Amino acid sequence: MDFSIKKNNSIVLVASVILMTAALFARDLYGASIGRTMFIALSVLPAVVMNYQSLVYYIFFLFSLTSGLPGNYIFPLLIITLMAKRPNSFNRDGLVCFAIVVLMELMHYVTYSFPVSWSSTVGYFCDLFFLFYFVTLKEEIVDIKRCILYFCAGLAVFLFAIFYITQINGSFEMLLEESGRIGYTKSISGVEEGTMMLNANPNGLGFFSIIGIASIIVLYIKKKVNLWVMIGLAALYVFVGALGVSRTFLYALIIMMVLLLLFARSDLKRATFGRYFLLFVAIIAGVYILTNTSLLYNAYNSRLTAESMDTLGSRTTVFADYNSYLFNHPLYLLFGTGAVHYGSVISEINLSTHNGLQQVLVSYGVIGLLFFLYITVKAVKVCYKKGSPVSLVPFLIAFLYVQTGQLLTPSYNLYLFVVSFYVIKLSRDFTSKA
């Protein structure tokens, strides 16, 4: 039975976004005692009365906020609600791919000699569901632009909270002076073990930030948002993302700017010269501010000249260790170890993989890696319409970024590929205006 409110769905959606933001800020910024039950209610109860499209936008809003929410409860319930509202919306090809990856994961569990973490597994399967479901969803069902904008709004809430929590616990200047990195809000706040709070690994913070930057700029180039919305959101994303002092974020930012200036010409030739000029000025201004802020400059200079750069922060060593392990265990090389528990299977290596493609290889072997490469190429072909290469920029940045990080676990990185594919889908529409 569909309990959706037929009228004023936009009001329900906006009210839900505001209430969720207020609850997160009250808990993490002001210390209010709000339990997980309240966050589950704030997520699921509005979803029941929203229409299908509004629920999709709300899920995109929540993508960036997973670290502060009981996602293993919320997302399964939202998936059930989503499918109840539109039972036949899962594209058959997407459903088959999802089922194959789930099967590849579960087939390893019978070989484990240790207890399986079913909560982590459920969370992983939910994130896989979102990837395959949304990427293959027919774009006429929902507004692609609104999906991306609600993601950008959630990202703004997330980054502002991370920054504010840092400020009230000593300021980011003090953190940088002590060679710290923004993101670890639980550490600087001194909260108890297991406490929910918006929190991020600095490299993960940079990953979310760079995809937000690329996405909002592409929306601007394609005339989906106005200049001031783009500048305001991009400035927040660049500033807080840079405070994570992630070398990968810095490199990705430079590559992103080059790709935008190279690829934007085919879209911007439809626009005035002034639009192109304003984009160029905004990028240059951002780079100038970052490179002329002494604390940031010194922090990045310290990381770029550190001894660990010889091994790219131990990444090349970890990469070689995992490859060596796989070649010494042919069955794992062929079939993998499973994504959720590969660290327990390969306990001889203390660090997680720091290469996205290698993580797929470790998780699902050569067979799984070939399968993932195949479905990625197929998805790009399905989503992309030739003539708008700028729409590919967030995906290209995401693909490059995970080659120095992780892809399948933590699985919330998959959200950024969902968003990237939605930006690619913009290539099919040249007519809509902001």
C-alpha positions as CSV (number, residue, x, y, z in Angstrom):
1,M,0.0,0.0,0.0
2,D,1.3,3.5,-0.9
3,F,1.0,6.0,1.9
4,S,2.5,8.8,-0.1
5,I,1.1,12.3,0.3
6,K,0.0,13.2,-3.2
7,K,0.3,17.0,-2.7
8,N,3.1,19.1,-1.3
9,N,5.8,16.5,-1.6
10,S,8.4,19.2,-2.0
11,I,7.4,20.6,1.4
12,V,7.8,17.1,3.0
13,L,11.2,16.7,1.4
14,V,12.5,20.1,2.3
15,A,11.2,19.7,5.9
16,S,12.8,16.3,6.2
17,V,16.2,17.7,5.1
18,I,15.9,20.6,7.5
19,L,14.9,18.4,10.4
20,M,17.7,15.9,9.7
21,T,20.2,18.7,9.5
22,A,19.0,20.3,12.7
23,A,19.1,16.9,14.6
24,L,22.7,16.2,13.4
25,F,23.9,19.7,14.3
26,A,22.1,19.6,17.7
27,R,23.9,16.3,18.5
28,D,27.3,16.9,17.1
29,L,27.8,20.7,17.4
30,Y,25.9,21.4,20.6
31,G,26.0,18.1,22.5
32,A,22.3,17.3,22.6
33,S,21.4,13.7,23.5
34,I,19.7,12.3,20.4
35,G,19.6,8.5,20.1
36,R,19.7,6.3,17.0
37,T,16.0,5.6,17.3
38,M,15.3,9.3,16.6
39,F,17.5,9.3,13.5
40,I,15.8,6.2,12.2
41,A,12.5,7.9,12.7
42,L,13.7,11.1,11.0
43,S,14.8,9.0,8.0
44,V,12.1,6.4,7.6
45,L,8.9,8.1,8.7
46,P,9.1,10.9,6.1
47,A,10.1,8.4,3.5
48,V,6.8,6.6,3.9
49,V,4.8,9.7,3.1
50,M,7.1,11.0,0.3
51,N,6.4,10.1,-3.3
52,Y,9.0,8.0,-5.1
53,Q,10.9,10.9,-6.6
54,S,11.3,12.8,-3.3
55,L,12.5,9.6,-1.6
56,V,15.2,9.3,-4.3
57,Y,16.3,12.9,-3.7
58,Y,16.3,12.3,0.1
59,I,18.6,9.3,-0.2
60,F,21.0,11.3,-2.3
61,F,21.0,13.9,0.5
62,L,21.8,11.3,3.1
63,F,24.8,9.8,1.1
64,S,27.3,12.2,2.7
65,L,25.9,11.8,6.2
66,T,26.3,8.1,6.6
67,S,29.2,8.4,9.2
68,G,26.8,10.1,11.7
69,L,23.8,7.8,11.1
70,P,22.8,4.2,11.9
71,G,23.0,3.4,8.2
72,N,22.7,-0.4,8.8
73,Y,19.1,0.2,10.0
74,I,18.2,3.2,7.9
75,F,19.2,2.1,4.4
76,P,17.6,-1.3,4.4
77,L,14.4,0.3,5.5
78,L,14.7,3.0,2.9
79,I,15.4,0.4,0.2
80,I,12.3,-1.5,1.2
81,T,10.2,1.7,1.1
82,L,11.7,2.6,-2.3
83,M,10.8,-0.7,-3.8
84,A,7.4,-0.7,-2.3
85,K,6.6,2.6,-4.0
86,R,7.9,1.4,-7.4
87,P,8.2,-2.4,-7.4
88,N,9.4,-2.8,-11.0
89,S,11.9,0.1,-11.1
90,F,15.0,-2.0,-10.7
91,N,16.4,-2.4,-14.3
92,R,16.8,-6.1,-15.1
93,D,20.5,-5.7,-16.1
94,G,21.2,-3.8,-12.9
95,L,19.4,-6.4,-10.8
96,V,21.4,-9.2,-12.5
97,C,24.8,-7.4,-11.9
98,F,23.8,-6.8,-8.2
99,A,22.9,-10.4,-7.7
100,I,26.2,-11.6,-9.2
101,V,28.3,-9.4,-6.9
102,V,26.2,-10.5,-3.9
103,L,26.7,-14.1,-4.9
104,M,30.5,-13.5,-5.3
105,E,30.6,-12.1,-1.8
106,L,28.5,-14.8,-0.1
107,M,30.3,-17.7,-1.7
108,H,33.4,-16.9,0.3
109,Y,31.6,-17.0,3.7
110,V,31.4,-20.8,3.8
111,T,35.2,-20.9,3.8
112,Y,35.7,-18.5,6.7
113,S,37.0,-19.9,10.0
114,F,36.0,-16.7,11.9
115,P,32.6,-15.2,12.7
116,V,31.0,-13.1,9.9
117,S,30.0,-9.5,10.6
118,W,26.4,-9.6,9.2
119,S,25.9,-5.9,10.1
120,S,28.8,-4.9,7.9
121,T,27.7,-7.3,5.2
122,V,24.2,-5.8,5.2
123,G,25.6,-2.3,4.9
124,Y,27.9,-3.3,2.0
125,F,24.9,-4.9,0.2
126,C,22.8,-1.8,0.7
127,D,25.5,0.4,-0.9
128,L,25.9,-2.1,-3.8
129,F,22.1,-1.9,-4.2
130,F,22.3,1.9,-4.5
131,L,25.1,1.7,-7.1
132,F,23.4,-0.8,-9.4
133,Y,19.9,0.5,-8.8
134,F,20.5,4.2,-9.4
135,V,23.0,3.9,-12.2
136,T,20.6,1.7,-14.3
137,L,17.5,3.7,-13.3
138,K,15.7,5.3,-16.2
139,E,16.5,9.0,-16.0
140,E,13.0,10.1,-17.0
141,I,11.7,8.8,-13.7
142,V,13.6,11.4,-11.6
143,D,15.2,14.8,-12.1
144,I,18.9,14.1,-12.5
145,K,19.8,17.7,-11.6
146,R,17.8,17.5,-8.3
147,C,19.6,14.2,-7.4
148,I,23.0,15.9,-7.8
149,L,21.9,19.1,-6.0
150,Y,20.5,17.2,-3.0
151,F,23.8,15.3,-2.8
152,C,25.6,18.6,-2.9
153,A,23.3,19.9,-0.1
154,G,24.1,16.9,2.1
155,L,27.8,17.3,1.4
156,A,27.6,21.0,2.5
157,V,26.0,19.9,5.8
158,F,28.6,17.3,6.3
159,L,31.6,19.5,5.6
160,F,30.3,22.4,7.6
161,A,29.7,20.1,10.6
162,I,33.3,18.7,10.3
163,F,34.7,22.2,10.2
164,Y,32.6,23.6,13.0
165,I,33.3,20.6,15.3
166,T,37.0,21.2,14.7
167,Q,36.7,24.9,15.5
168,I,34.9,24.4,18.8
169,N,37.5,21.9,19.9
170,G,40.6,24.1,19.3
171,S,40.3,25.5,15.7
172,F,41.7,24.2,12.4
173,E,44.7,26.6,12.7
174,M,45.9,24.8,15.9
175,L,45.3,21.5,14.3
176,L,47.5,22.3,11.3
177,E,50.2,23.8,13.4
178,E,50.4,20.5,15.3
179,S,50.6,18.6,11.9
180,G,47.0,17.4,12.3
181,R,44.4,16.9,9.6
182,I,40.7,17.8,9.7
183,G,38.2,15.0,9.7
184,Y,38.8,13.0,12.8
185,T,36.1,14.7,14.8
186,K,35.7,11.8,17.3
187,S,39.4,12.1,18.2
188,I,39.4,15.8,18.8
189,S,36.1,15.7,20.6
190,G,37.1,12.9,22.9
191,V,33.8,11.1,22.6
192,E,33.3,7.6,23.9
193,E,34.1,4.6,21.8
194,G,31.1,3.6,19.6
195,T,29.5,7.0,19.8
196,M,27.8,8.1,16.5
197,M,29.2,11.4,15.1
198,L,29.8,12.9,11.7
199,N,33.4,11.9,11.2
200,A,35.8,11.2,8.3
201,N,39.2,9.9,7.3
202,P,41.0,12.9,5.8
203,N,41.5,11.1,2.5
204,G,37.8,10.2,2.5
205,L,36.9,13.8,3.3
206,G,39.0,14.8,0.3
207,F,37.3,12.3,-1.9
208,F,33.8,13.5,-1.1
209,S,35.0,17.1,-1.5
210,I,36.6,16.7,-4.9
211,I,33.5,15.0,-6.3
212,G,31.4,17.7,-4.9
213,I,33.6,20.4,-6.5
214,A,33.6,18.6,-9.9
215,S,29.8,18.0,-9.8
216,I,28.7,21.5,-9.0
217,I,31.1,23.0,-11.6
218,V,29.7,20.7,-14.2
219,L,26.2,21.7,-13.2
220,Y,27.2,25.3,-13.7
221,I,28.8,24.7,-17.1
222,K,25.7,22.9,-18.2
223,K,23.5,25.9,-17.0
224,K,21.8,23.9,-14.3
225,V,22.8,26.2,-11.4
226,N,23.7,29.9,-11.3
227,L,27.2,31.3,-10.7
228,W,26.7,32.2,-7.1
229,V,25.4,28.8,-6.1
230,M,28.4,27.2,-7.8
231,I,30.9,29.6,-6.2
232,G,29.4,29.2,-2.7
233,L,29.3,25.4,-2.7
234,A,32.6,25.0,-4.5
235,A,34.4,27.4,-2.1
236,L,33.1,25.4,0.9
237,Y,34.1,22.1,-0.7
238,V,37.6,23.3,-1.6
239,F,38.3,24.9,1.7
240,V,37.2,22.1,4.0
241,G,38.6,19.4,1.6
242,A,42.0,21.2,1.6
243,L,42.1,21.1,5.4
244,G,42.3,17.3,5.2
245,V,45.8,17.9,3.8
246,S,45.4,14.9,1.5
247,R,48.1,14.7,-1.2
248,T,45.6,12.8,-3.4
249,F,43.1,15.6,-3.0
250,L,45.7,18.2,-4.1
251,Y,46.7,16.1,-7.2
252,A,43.0,15.4,-8.0
253,L,42.2,19.1,-7.7
254,I,44.9,20.0,-10.2
255,I,43.9,17.3,-12.7
256,M,40.2,18.3,-12.3
257,M,41.0,21.9,-13.3
258,V,42.9,20.7,-16.3
259,L,40.2,18.4,-17.4
260,L,37.5,21.0,-16.9
261,L,39.3,23.6,-19.0
262,L,40.0,21.0,-21.7
263,F,36.6,19.4,-21.8
264,A,34.3,22.4,-21.1
265,R,34.8,24.0,-24.5
266,S,32.2,21.9,-26.3
267,D,29.6,22.9,-23.7
268,L,30.7,26.5,-23.1
269,K,30.8,27.3,-26.8
270,R,27.0,27.4,-26.4
271,A,27.4,30.0,-23.7
272,T,28.9,33.5,-23.7
273,F,32.6,34.2,-23.3
274,G,31.8,35.8,-20.0
275,R,30.6,32.4,-18.5
276,Y,33.9,30.8,-19.5
277,F,35.9,33.7,-18.1
278,L,34.0,33.7,-14.8
279,L,34.7,29.9,-14.4
280,F,38.4,30.5,-15.1
281,V,38.6,33.4,-12.6
282,A,36.9,31.3,-9.9
283,I,39.3,28.4,-10.3
284,I,42.4,30.7,-10.3
285,A,41.1,32.6,-7.3
286,G,40.7,29.3,-5.4
287,V,44.2,28.1,-6.2
288,Y,45.6,31.5,-5.3
289,I,43.9,31.5,-1.9
290,L,45.0,28.0,-1.0
291,T,48.6,28.4,-2.1
292,N,49.0,31.8,-0.3
293,T,47.6,30.6,3.1
294,S,50.8,29.9,5.0
295,L,49.4,27.2,7.3
296,L,48.0,25.2,4.4
297,Y,51.1,25.7,2.3
298,N,53.4,24.5,5.1
299,A,51.1,21.6,5.9
300,Y,51.1,20.4,2.3
301,N,54.8,21.1,1.8
302,S,55.6,19.0,4.9
303,R,53.5,16.0,3.5
304,L,54.9,16.3,0.0
305,T,58.5,16.4,1.2
306,A,58.1,13.7,3.9
307,E,60.2,10.6,3.8
308,S,57.1,8.5,3.3
309,M,56.7,10.0,-0.2
310,D,59.4,7.6,-1.3
311,T,56.7,4.9,-1.0
312,L,53.7,7.2,-1.6
313,G,52.8,7.0,2.1
314,S,53.5,3.2,2.1
315,R,51.1,2.7,-0.7
316,T,53.6,1.1,-3.1
317,T,54.7,-1.3,-0.2
318,V,51.2,-2.3,0.5
319,F,50.4,-2.8,-3.2
320,A,53.5,-5.1,-3.5
321,D,52.6,-7.0,-0.4
322,Y,49.0,-7.8,-1.5
323,N,50.2,-8.8,-5.0
324,S,52.8,-11.1,-3.5
325,Y,50.2,-12.7,-1.3
326,L,47.8,-13.3,-4.2
327,F,50.4,-14.8,-6.4
328,N,51.4,-17.2,-3.6
329,H,47.7,-18.2,-3.2
330,P,46.4,-19.0,-6.7
331,L,42.8,-19.6,-5.6
332,Y,42.6,-16.2,-4.0
333,L,44.1,-14.7,-7.1
334,L,41.4,-16.3,-9.2
335,F,38.3,-16.0,-6.9
336,G,39.3,-13.4,-4.3
337,T,38.6,-13.4,-0.5
338,G,35.4,-11.4,-0.3
339,A,35.2,-7.7,0.1
340,V,33.9,-7.2,3.7
341,H,36.3,-9.5,5.5
342,Y,39.4,-9.6,3.3
343,G,41.4,-8.0,6.1
344,S,40.5,-11.0,8.4
345,V,41.4,-13.5,5.6
346,I,44.7,-11.8,4.8
347,S,45.7,-11.1,8.4
348,E,49.4,-11.2,7.6
349,I,49.1,-7.7,6.1
350,N,48.2,-5.1,8.7
351,L,47.1,-2.3,6.3
352,S,44.1,-2.1,4.0
353,T,44.6,-2.1,0.3
354,H,45.2,1.5,-1.0
355,N,44.4,0.9,-4.6
356,G,40.8,0.6,-5.8
357,L,41.4,-1.9,-8.6
358,Q,43.6,-4.0,-6.4
359,Q,40.9,-4.0,-3.7
360,V,38.5,-5.5,-6.3
361,L,41.2,-8.0,-7.3
362,V,41.8,-9.0,-3.6
363,S,38.0,-9.2,-3.0
364,Y,36.9,-11.1,-6.1
365,G,40.0,-12.2,-7.9
366,V,40.8,-11.9,-11.6
367,I,37.2,-13.0,-12.5
368,G,35.7,-10.4,-10.4
369,L,38.0,-7.6,-11.6
370,L,37.2,-8.4,-15.2
371,F,33.5,-8.4,-14.4
372,F,33.7,-5.0,-12.6
373,L,35.7,-3.5,-15.5
374,Y,33.1,-4.8,-18.0
375,I,30.1,-3.4,-16.1
376,T,31.9,-0.1,-15.6
377,V,32.6,0.4,-19.3
378,K,29.0,-0.7,-20.2
379,A,27.5,1.7,-17.6
380,V,29.5,4.6,-19.1
381,K,28.3,3.7,-22.6
382,V,24.7,3.6,-21.4
383,C,24.8,6.9,-19.5
384,Y,27.0,9.0,-21.8
385,K,25.9,10.8,-24.9
386,K,28.8,11.9,-27.1
387,G,29.4,15.6,-27.4
388,S,29.6,16.6,-23.7
389,P,33.0,15.3,-22.4
390,V,32.8,17.6,-19.4
391,S,30.1,15.4,-17.9
392,L,32.8,12.7,-17.6
393,V,35.0,14.7,-15.3
394,P,33.6,13.6,-11.9
395,F,33.8,10.0,-12.9
396,L,37.3,10.3,-14.2
397,I,38.4,12.0,-11.0
398,A,36.6,9.4,-8.9
399,F,38.3,6.6,-10.8
400,L,41.7,8.2,-10.4
401,Y,41.2,9.0,-6.7
402,V,40.4,5.4,-5.7
403,Q,43.6,4.2,-7.2
404,T,45.3,5.7,-4.1
405,G,42.5,4.7,-1.8
406,Q,39.7,2.2,-1.3
407,L,36.6,1.4,-3.3
408,L,34.5,-1.5,-2.0
409,T,35.3,-1.1,1.7
410,P,34.5,1.3,3.1
411,S,31.6,0.9,0.8
412,Y,30.3,4.5,1.2
413,N,32.9,5.4,-1.5
414,L,30.4,3.8,-3.9
415,Y,28.1,6.7,-3.4
416,L,30.5,8.9,-5.2
417,F,30.4,6.7,-8.2
418,V,26.6,6.9,-8.1
419,V,26.8,10.7,-8.2
420,S,29.5,10.6,-10.9
421,F,27.3,8.5,-13.2
422,Y,24.4,10.9,-12.6
423,V,26.6,13.7,-13.8
424,I,27.4,11.6,-16.8
425,K,23.6,11.3,-17.4
426,L,23.5,15.1,-17.8
427,S,25.2,14.7,-21.2
428,R,21.8,13.5,-22.5
429,D,20.2,16.9,-21.8
430,F,21.4,20.1,-23.4
431,T,18.2,22.1,-23.0
432,S,17.4,22.5,-19.3
433,K,18.2,25.8,-17.7
434,A,18.9,26.7,-14.0
